[in-house]
Protein backbone atom coordinates (compact mmCIF):
# COMPACT_ATOMS: atom_id res chain seq x y z
CA UNK A 1 0.00 0.00 0.00
CA UNK A 2 1.44 3.37 -0.94
CA UNK A 3 0.35 6.89 -1.66
CA UNK A 4 0.62 6.40 -5.42
CA UNK A 5 -2.35 4.03 -5.33
CA UNK A 6 -4.57 6.90 -4.22
CA UNK A 7 -3.96 9.24 -7.08
CA UNK A 8 -2.27 12.63 -7.40
CA UNK A 9 -1.84 14.78 -4.34
CA UNK A 10 -1.11 18.42 -3.91
CA UNK A 11 0.88 19.00 -0.73
CA UNK A 12 2.70 17.13 2.00
CA UNK A 13 0.57 15.72 4.81
CA UNK A 14 1.49 16.60 8.38
CA UNK A 15 2.38 13.56 10.47
CA UNK A 16 2.35 14.34 14.20
CA UNK A 17 3.55 11.78 16.74
CA UNK A 18 3.00 11.75 20.50
CA UNK A 19 6.29 11.83 22.40
CA UNK A 20 6.81 11.24 26.11
CA UNK A 21 10.58 11.63 26.27
CA UNK A 22 13.76 12.26 24.27
CA UNK A 23 13.95 8.65 23.05
CA UNK A 24 10.45 8.95 21.57
CA UNK A 25 11.24 12.29 19.98
CA UNK A 26 14.43 11.07 18.31
CA UNK A 27 12.72 7.93 16.96
CA UNK A 28 9.73 9.90 15.66
CA UNK A 29 12.04 12.35 13.90
CA UNK A 30 14.07 9.51 12.41
CA UNK A 31 10.88 7.90 11.09
CA UNK A 32 9.82 11.06 9.29
CA UNK A 33 7.46 12.78 11.73
CA UNK A 34 6.83 16.44 10.92
CA UNK A 35 5.79 17.44 14.41
CA UNK A 36 5.62 16.14 17.97
CA UNK A 37 2.91 16.45 20.57
CA UNK A 38 4.65 16.40 23.96
CA UNK A 39 2.71 14.95 26.88
CA UNK A 40 3.14 12.91 30.03
CA UNK A 41 0.86 10.38 31.75
CA UNK A 42 -1.03 8.71 28.93
CA UNK A 43 -3.10 6.87 31.56
CA UNK A 44 -4.82 10.26 31.88
CA UNK A 45 -4.84 10.72 28.08
CA UNK A 46 -1.90 13.11 28.15
CA UNK A 47 -0.99 15.85 30.60
CA UNK A 48 1.53 18.70 30.57
CA UNK A 49 5.14 17.42 30.66
CA UNK A 50 7.84 18.97 32.81
CA UNK A 51 9.78 21.97 31.58
CA UNK A 52 12.97 19.87 31.86
CA UNK A 53 11.56 17.22 29.53
CA UNK A 54 10.44 19.86 27.06
CA UNK A 55 13.86 21.52 27.06
CA UNK A 56 15.60 18.18 26.50
CA UNK A 57 13.34 17.23 23.59
CA UNK A 58 13.64 20.62 21.93
CA UNK A 59 17.42 20.29 22.17
CA UNK A 60 17.35 16.78 20.70
CA UNK A 61 15.22 17.32 17.58
CA UNK A 62 14.77 20.05 15.02
CA UNK A 63 11.09 19.54 14.14
CA UNK A 64 8.04 21.40 15.40
CA UNK A 65 6.93 20.61 18.94
CA UNK A 66 3.49 21.25 20.42
CA UNK A 67 3.19 20.96 24.20
CA UNK A 68 0.02 19.88 25.97
CA UNK A 69 -1.59 22.30 28.43
CA UNK A 70 -3.72 19.99 30.58
CA UNK A 71 -3.27 19.31 34.27
CA UNK A 72 -5.83 16.60 35.01
CA UNK A 73 -7.82 13.87 33.30
CA UNK A 74 -11.05 14.99 31.66
CA UNK A 75 -11.89 18.13 29.75
CA UNK A 76 -12.56 20.62 32.55
CA UNK A 77 -9.94 23.35 32.82
CA UNK A 78 -9.57 22.95 36.57
CA UNK A 79 -7.06 25.34 38.12
CA UNK A 80 -6.85 27.96 35.39
CA UNK A 81 -4.45 30.15 37.34
CA UNK A 82 -2.03 27.24 37.53
CA UNK A 83 -2.48 26.53 33.83
CA UNK A 84 -1.61 30.14 33.10
CA UNK A 85 1.54 29.90 35.24
CA UNK A 86 2.60 26.67 33.54
CA UNK A 87 2.00 28.17 30.11
CA UNK A 88 4.15 31.16 31.07
CA UNK A 89 6.97 28.89 32.28
CA UNK A 90 6.87 26.92 29.03
CA UNK A 91 6.97 30.10 26.98
CA UNK A 92 10.00 31.24 28.98
CA UNK A 93 11.58 27.88 28.10
CA UNK A 94 11.15 28.72 24.42
CA UNK A 95 7.97 26.81 23.60
CA UNK A 96 5.95 28.51 20.88
CA UNK A 97 3.36 25.86 19.97
CA UNK A 98 0.73 24.34 22.27
CA UNK A 99 -2.23 21.98 22.55
CA UNK A 100 -5.25 22.75 24.74
CA UNK A 101 -9.02 22.55 24.92
CA UNK A 102 -11.59 22.79 27.70
CA UNK A 103 -15.33 22.26 28.08
CA UNK A 104 -17.72 23.43 30.76
CA UNK A 105 -20.21 21.22 32.60
CA UNK A 106 -22.73 21.58 29.76
CA UNK A 107 -20.30 20.41 27.09
CA UNK A 108 -19.79 23.88 25.67
CA UNK A 109 -16.34 25.36 25.12
CA UNK A 110 -15.01 26.97 28.31
CA UNK A 111 -14.38 30.33 26.73
CA UNK A 112 -13.16 31.97 29.94
CA UNK A 113 -10.37 29.40 30.35
CA UNK A 114 -9.43 29.44 26.67
CA UNK A 115 -9.36 33.25 26.63
CA UNK A 116 -7.05 33.42 29.64
CA UNK A 117 -4.62 30.94 28.09
CA UNK A 118 -4.82 32.50 24.64
CA UNK A 119 -3.72 35.79 26.21
CA UNK A 120 -0.59 34.09 27.60
CA UNK A 121 0.00 32.35 24.26
CA UNK A 122 -0.15 35.49 22.16
CA UNK A 123 2.03 34.97 19.12
CA UNK A 124 1.94 31.16 19.44
CA UNK A 125 0.18 28.60 17.28
CA UNK A 126 -2.02 26.08 19.03
CA UNK A 127 -4.26 23.07 18.57
CA UNK A 128 -7.69 22.63 20.14
CA UNK A 129 -7.56 18.97 21.07
CA UNK A 130 -10.10 16.17 21.28
CA UNK A 131 -12.35 18.01 23.72
CA UNK A 132 -14.18 18.90 20.49
CA UNK A 133 -15.23 15.23 20.26
CA UNK A 134 -17.00 15.53 23.64
CA UNK A 135 -18.65 18.86 22.86
CA UNK A 136 -22.43 19.13 22.97
CA UNK A 137 -22.33 20.86 19.57
CA UNK A 138 -19.04 20.75 17.66
CA UNK A 139 -20.24 23.18 14.98
CA UNK A 140 -21.16 25.73 17.66
CA UNK A 141 -17.77 25.23 19.32
CA UNK A 142 -16.02 25.91 16.03
CA UNK A 143 -18.08 29.03 15.49
CA UNK A 144 -17.24 30.40 18.94
CA UNK A 145 -13.53 29.77 18.45
CA UNK A 146 -13.36 30.83 14.80
CA UNK A 147 -11.46 34.06 15.38
CA UNK A 148 -9.21 33.04 18.27
CA UNK A 149 -5.64 34.17 17.55
CA UNK A 150 -3.17 31.35 17.06
CA UNK A 151 -5.73 28.54 16.75
CA UNK A 152 -4.75 26.78 13.54
CA UNK A 153 -5.63 23.11 14.16
CA UNK A 154 -8.33 20.83 15.55
CA UNK A 155 -7.20 17.42 16.77
CA UNK A 156 -10.26 15.21 16.35
CA UNK A 157 -11.48 11.69 15.76
CA UNK A 158 -14.87 12.98 14.66
CA UNK A 159 -16.52 11.28 17.64
CA UNK A 160 -15.78 10.44 21.26
CA UNK A 161 -15.47 6.75 20.36
CA UNK A 162 -12.67 7.26 17.86
CA UNK A 163 -12.14 7.42 14.11
CA UNK A 164 -14.14 4.27 13.36
CA UNK A 165 -17.21 6.02 14.75
CA UNK A 166 -16.32 9.52 13.60
CA UNK A 167 -15.22 8.87 10.01
CA UNK A 168 -18.42 10.27 8.40
CA UNK A 169 -18.08 13.49 10.45
CA UNK A 170 -14.40 13.82 9.55
CA UNK A 171 -15.11 13.37 5.84
CA UNK A 172 -17.90 15.93 5.95
CA UNK A 173 -15.75 18.46 7.82
CA UNK A 174 -12.79 17.79 5.57
CA UNK A 175 -14.86 18.72 2.57
CA UNK A 176 -15.86 21.99 4.27
CA UNK A 177 -12.31 23.13 4.98
CA UNK A 178 -11.84 26.74 4.02
CA UNK A 179 -15.44 27.69 4.72
CA UNK A 180 -16.19 30.16 7.56
CA UNK A 181 -15.52 28.35 10.83
CA UNK A 182 -13.60 25.60 9.03
CA UNK A 183 -10.37 27.40 8.19
CA UNK A 184 -8.26 25.47 10.72
CA UNK A 185 -6.46 22.30 9.74
CA UNK A 186 -8.05 18.99 10.70
CA UNK A 187 -5.53 16.77 12.46
CA UNK A 188 -7.09 13.33 12.71
CA UNK A 189 -6.22 11.18 15.70
CA UNK A 190 -7.85 8.83 18.17
CA UNK A 191 -7.95 5.21 17.05
CA UNK A 192 -6.56 6.21 13.66
CA UNK A 193 -5.38 3.28 11.53
CA UNK A 194 -3.68 3.11 8.16
CA UNK A 195 -6.85 1.74 6.58
CA UNK A 196 -8.63 5.03 7.36
CA UNK A 197 -6.09 7.11 5.45
CA UNK A 198 -7.35 6.77 1.84
CA UNK A 199 -10.85 8.02 2.66
CA UNK A 200 -9.47 10.89 4.75
CA UNK A 201 -7.04 11.96 2.03
CA UNK A 202 -9.84 11.80 -0.50
CA UNK A 203 -11.82 14.24 1.66
CA UNK A 204 -8.92 16.70 1.55
CA UNK A 205 -7.65 16.03 5.06
CA UNK A 206 -3.90 16.50 5.38
CA UNK A 207 -3.15 16.12 9.09
CA UNK A 208 -2.58 12.80 10.88
CA UNK A 209 -1.80 12.21 14.57
CA UNK A 210 -0.57 8.90 15.97
CA UNK A 211 0.27 7.67 19.44
CA UNK A 212 -0.22 3.97 20.04
CA UNK A 213 0.18 3.30 16.32
CA UNK A 214 3.81 4.42 16.64
CA UNK A 215 4.46 1.98 19.52
CA UNK A 216 4.44 -1.72 18.57
CA UNK A 217 5.00 -2.65 22.24
CA UNK A 218 2.16 -0.46 23.50
CA UNK A 219 2.41 2.58 25.74
CA UNK A 220 4.95 0.86 27.99
CA UNK A 221 7.34 0.75 25.02
CA UNK A 222 9.04 3.52 23.02
CA UNK A 223 8.12 5.05 19.70
CA UNK A 224 9.41 2.93 16.82
CA UNK A 225 11.13 4.79 14.00
CA UNK A 226 10.11 1.96 11.66
CA UNK A 227 6.43 2.28 12.64
CA UNK A 228 6.53 6.02 12.02
CA UNK A 229 8.29 5.45 8.70
CA UNK A 230 5.45 3.16 7.58
CA UNK A 231 2.99 5.98 8.15
CA UNK A 232 5.24 8.45 6.36
CA UNK A 233 5.51 6.09 3.40
CA UNK A 234 1.75 5.63 3.18
CA UNK A 235 1.11 9.36 3.44
CA UNK A 236 3.88 10.02 0.95
CA UNK A 237 5.34 13.47 0.50
CA UNK A 238 1.96 14.95 -0.34
CA UNK A 239 -1.68 14.92 0.66
Buried (B, 14 or more C-beta within 10 A) or exposed (E): EEBEEBEEBEEBBBBBBBBBBBEBBBBBBBBBBBBBBBBBBBEEBBBBBEBEBBBBBBEBBEBBBBBBBBBEEEBBBBEBEEBBEBBEBBBEEEBBBBBBBBBBEEBBBBBEBBEBBBEBBEEBBBBBBBBBBBBEEBEBBBBBBEEBEBBBBBBBBBBEEBBBBBBEBBBEBBBBBEEEBBEBBBBBBBBBEBEBBBBBBEBBBBBBBBBEBBBEEEEEEBBBBEBBBBBBBBBBEEB
